[in-house]
Amino acid sequence: MYKEIIDNIKPEMDKVINFLERELQKIRTGQVSTSLIEDIMVDCFDEKLPLKQLAAISVTENRKIIIQPWDKSYLEFIEKAISKSSINMAPIIDKDTIRLTPPLMSEEYRKNLLKLISEKQEEAKKTIRRWREKAWNETQEGFKNKKIREDDKYKAKDELQDLVNKHNEKIDKVVGNKKKEITE
């Protein structure tokens, strides 16, 4: 039974890693990525849609983001959504496209990004610990109800800790890569 409890939390812990990776992609470093803007919600003809559904988004070699709407009528809506967003880039309409040029990063901005990334790292680790605690509580409940043997309870504790350690290592690796992007 304890194996079942652990198997149930593995996907939840994997989701924590995936969520962290997506959140870190949104953080702008010296490298420009389409993930910075693709999920910006655009209010278009009384409907809210993510930008990636309304336009092709690409990055040029000189660090500019180019947005090519599927329909010209989307230009104004997209420009408005980008201007209201927190990405800190001014959209420039050029015929049928929108260009975004990210500002250069200052040392203070880099420090703030590193702090933000560390906070996200700690949040992810807290979530992993909550899943471990949930599984451990279920295991102990199973032991109290005589559904889990005592030696299986301790095996579960060891396996849970191994699972937590593996996920924390993944978190540290993902965060380390992002911090390296910022500092280089």
Secondary structure, DSSP 8 states (H G I E B T S, - for coil): -HHHHHHHHHHHHHHHHHHHHHHHHTS--SS--GGGTTT-EEE-SS-EEEGGGTEEEEE-TTS-EEEEESSGGGHHHHHHHHHHSSS---EEEETTEEEE------HHHHHHHHHHHHHHHHHHHHHHHHHHHHHHHHHHHHHHTTSS-HHHHHHHHHHHHHHHHHHHHHHHHHHHHHHHHHH-
